[in-house]
Amino acid sequence: MNDSGEKGAPRGATAPHEGSQERGRVRVVIENVTPRVDGGQFPIKRVIGEAVEVEADVFADGHDRVAAQLLHRHEQTSEWTSVPMQPLGNDRWRARFTVDTLGRYFYTVQGWVDHYATWQRDLARKRAAGQDVSVDLLRAQELQPQPDPAIVLEHDTVLQVTVDRERARFSSWYELFPRSASNIAGKHGTFRDCIARLPYIAEMGFDILYLPPIHPIGTSKRKGPNNASDARSGDPGSPWGIGGAEGGHKAIHPELGSLKDLQDLITAAQSRGMELALDIAFQCSPDHPYVREHPEWFRKRPDGTIQYAENPPKRYQDIYPFDFETDAWRALWEELCSVVEHWAEQGIRIFRVDNPHTKPFGLWQWLIARIKRAYPETIFLSEAFTRPKVMYRLAKVGFTQSYTYFAWRNTRAEIESYFTELTQTPVREFFRPNLWPNTPDILPEHLQFGGRPAFVARAALAATLGASYGIYGPAFELLEHEAREPGSEEYRDSEKYQLRHWDLKRPDSLKDFLARLNRIRRDNRALQSDWSLRFHATDNELLVCYSKSTEDRSNIVLAVVNLDPRFPQSGWLTLDLAALGLDPDTSYQVHDLLSGARFLWRGARNYIALDPHHSPAHVFVVRHRARTEKDFDYFL
Amino acid sequence: MNDSGEKGAPRGATAPHEGSQERGRVRVVIENVTPRVDGGQFPIKRVIGEAVEVEADVFADGHDRVAAQLLHRHEQTSEWTSVPMQPLGNDRWRARFTVDTLGRYFYTVQGWVDHYATWQRDLARKRAAGQDVSVDLLRAQELQPQPDPAIVLEHDTVLQVTVDRERARFSSWYELFPRSASNIAGKHGTFRDCIARLPYIAEMGFDILYLPPIHPIGTSKRKGPNNASDARSGDPGSPWGIGGAEGGHKAIHPELGSLKDLQDLITAAQSRGMELALDIAFQCSPDHPYVREHPEWFRKRPDGTIQYAENPPKRYQDIYPFDFETDAWRALWEELCSVVEHWAEQGIRIFRVDNPHTKPFGLWQWLIARIKRAYPETIFLSEAFTRPKVMYRLAKVGFTQSYTYFAWRNTRAEIESYFTELTQTPVREFFRPNLWPNTPDILPEHLQFGGRPAFVARAALAATLGASYGIYGPAFELLEHEAREPGSEEYRDSEKYQLRHWDLKRPDSLKDFLARLNRIRRDNRALQSDWSLRFHATDNELLVCYSKSTEDRSNIVLAVVNLDPRFPQSGWLTLDLAALGLDPDTSYQVHDLLSGARFLWRGARNYIALDPHHSPAHVFVVRHRARTEKDFDYFL
């Protein structure tokens, strides 16, 4: 097999008629193999245990029967496994395989004119018509069930699957600034404080604890509270202003503790079922050692100074971006990759990557592939908030998960169209959405003005629309909603620039609600993946209704959310019963896992009323059949 | 430029991250270049004078401006012409070029980060914000409007256009059996009789005269009238039973005349603006010289006889198909190609190919490319009535025009969905439909039972829905409608097996109607292409309404057809005025080119009534503006 699968690129690239000249006896053609990203240029994504359902158009000239098979193999074996493909009609064929090993799989399709099957079919037809088949029977000897290799066509592209662990698909992130983790107001938090905070986070049920950059912070042009351009002495600066006298991207900010403390945090988190995620932010403070040691990695201005970050007229003089067009780009890429390798060697297997869309796509493709070759379980979350094609490209080149536009999708129409695009189109083959109602950079207007009902509704949406979601806490669970100024999405007194002291025991905390949501997510496999998402009609635009179900429909979750944080909203749902596998003539039970309430429904149309001040959401589990009189022993 | 355009295949095929490793300074990416057939595996089609509008997603990381250009060249030059692409928003770019030479064009896209434009934009923003730009101005010296080649990305695929002459897009075919062209009943017609018939055909306005195979006809197993299995002496046999003692595919059936007669027919047709099309039917009668000279080109049955054509339980013992899986396939291909070359050398430039779907796709791709290299003006019409993907594949591999399912598309829903697929989806890039209401093999039930109104409606539909259409005459204009038996689409007493004598002067002939239709087609450029086709809503399912217009909307044709051959139908149209470029508040005139009637309409909703026994169709030309009082000199 002419396998360029190692490169993940279209192979062959033979001119069709030249190929035909060489292999004129091949009569079958193969078209439109799916799934496939950009013609096979990029791998599709799966997690262990998932299936890859492969389809292709396979046909030949004339009346002869054709046959097709799917070939697949893990990168660590050279042996292909074949699966016969089944015809679906209209020349379309299908087969599936399941991935059970981390790393990369390859798959492709073969087809051929099946003379043996053709002969069998024709023989049966002739016999049915009472024709003499004596000569046909003689052909049996020259025909073989196995095809002549000279008439077998291999598809000219070997396609790829990247196989991740399950957490790549199903994860609940909690973002925490260690600097504010101290129980003592005004004291800089440490990794040890984070360890002390773990029970609180574990009780809420999150399984990834993500820390903003933990490296030394520059002092030159350091920003003060609320992004003030001149920090006062004692201001901690932004963790994203990476690099100081104490070191750069491989060093730890001394005020957070030691590498040993970090290791202890990793271990302590693991013991509570949580995994630590670090931040990869490839940029430097003016004090970063790279600036001195590798001036060739930065752009010089004509006056000899180093170009700071800018998006005119905005200036970020505390940040020096790398110049990725430097002639020294190879050394730069190697060094950046070594940063990730360094933390991988410390045991970190999840990275949230800061602004990947301001670094070349080629860098990420190369770096992620290299890291995953050594550590195939690694998860990279792309923190790109930019234009859709840029976000998708980052996912194509290798990011495991991606931030989304969820924070700005508030109306039913917005939610339905966006999540249908993400979960019901080929985008889902490469883009795994991660839904954040807030981040340290994004306090959406909905949360600024919607009060507690908005927080509850947005958390419920994030946790049920997205198999992966995250919150920036404790700001989220403590309902932090003050913006720096009107029209801004920046938090007032943001932890990005100062320490904060949080009252975790506030009675209005959403802690218990988040714990319930995460418990529901763990208990209901339907919520642990996104592809089954279906929206259902409602006659009130402020009510959004959707379901997720397992493939065997043994678990169906139906969510209804009132998008209006002020007023009670009511209306009629029209459920797509076929999508839910429900019989229109049989009662079924919906059990609200948030309130505990149960309702008996029948048919597609059902009434809903949600008071946001009581609960803006139902998260129902659907039980196929309610008990009826027929369940009594004596009924029959 | 790494140009594998000569092969029309994806070039490069470099693994993405390997490419990145080699060209790490390239930050731009190019995705989703259109138009493109199967990832660039096949050429798109155009005729001389048409535009290729190329779009691509071009973007880079970060905030920098990018630029993109389209490159194109004709195959006969190695010089690329570049056209700057314009941004359409959402990272999409567009440019167009016009093709003006027969043969093949190549096109691709380049993109780069435009540092000069970025600098200009940023400078303007800084100035607008009142910032000091003195250092920025110094950068002007190091920046050049021309990009550094090291940061320019070429798309990894060179795409192809096949450029045909205009008749490939706009053609009116008339199929005629020369055997029945004699004015004397019972006498075998000749090419000379065809010459005598030319004025009749020219008066109807057809521009292609297509003759079924003109070769010697086998006598072994010859079929008699109505496909009787034993021909009587004197039965002429089927013209598709090719090959006899007098020769094979390069010979002329003696009863039709000589090669000189054929040459005269070609010349005489040309003098009347018509072009002769011949039939290519790659199959043999048992008497074909190939059977004796090249038994290796046929499949032997185990009893030593040659395998006749069959589709069990049907047998076609008068036909020997070629065995395209023969080891001698190269010689067979060469010989078949030489058949087409032979007739091309006689001046034939249009071939209607019989059942191409029973010969390998690879053969056609190779053969058509080879013929068109020598004779780029050649037109190949694919007579494939088979499954959709097979028909589309034949168009992809090179057929210029294709028969369609038109004969079986009778309801409004069928017509709208099928012709929307053909004209408004990427299918149109490679598939040029040719609409036949009848053929010698297809007398649709609609014509069997619909009477004259059905013939008129089907002709009007074919001639206005399709820039290319054809009829099998004189059966069509003489309303021939008797099937061989109930449930059959075969003509009774078909010319395929016997001579017919046609009364061309019958008063009910559709000759004048067809002449009017063809005149309308010639006079209205809107009808000479298919891409502008738009359907308009009607409130009566038996009325179908559609329009075609030139790109500048200087010519708009609006057709309304009553699909019911029995009863008058009326209803309201709701025209898509925007698609027609009509102002909703200004009157416009619709002028029925069939009846001569004129109507003044205003707005989208207009009433239509069509009595099929009077005329089942309107073919309106739309005149943008009716005269009003404002047209008088004294009005102002």
Interface residues (C-beta under 8 A of the other chain):
Chain A: S4 E6 K7 G8 A9 P10 R11 G12 A13 T14 A15 P16 H17 E18 G19 S20 Q21 R23 G24 R25 V26 R27 V29 E31 N32 D38 G39 Q41 F42 D57 F59 A60 D61 G62 H63 N90 D91 V113 R121 D122 R125 K126 A128 A129 Q131 V135 L138 R139 Q141 E142 I151 R301 P302 D303 T305 E310 N311 P312 P313 F324 E325 T326 D327 W329 R330 W333 H357 T358 K359 P360 F361 G362 L363 Q365 W366 A369 R387 P388 K389 V390 R393 V397
Chain B: S4 E6 K7 G8 A9 P10 R11 G12 A13 T14 A15 P16 H17 E18 G19 S20 Q21 R23 G24 R25 V26 R27 V29 E31 N32 D38 G39 Q41 F42 D57 F59 A60 D61 G62 H63 N90 D91 V113 R121 D122 R125 K126 A128 A129 Q131 V135 L138 R139 Q141 E142 I151 R301 P302 D303 T305 E310 N311 P312 P313 F324 E325 T326 D327 W329 R330 W333 H357 T358 K359 P360 F361 G362 L363 Q365 W366 A369 R387 P388 K389 V390 R393 V397
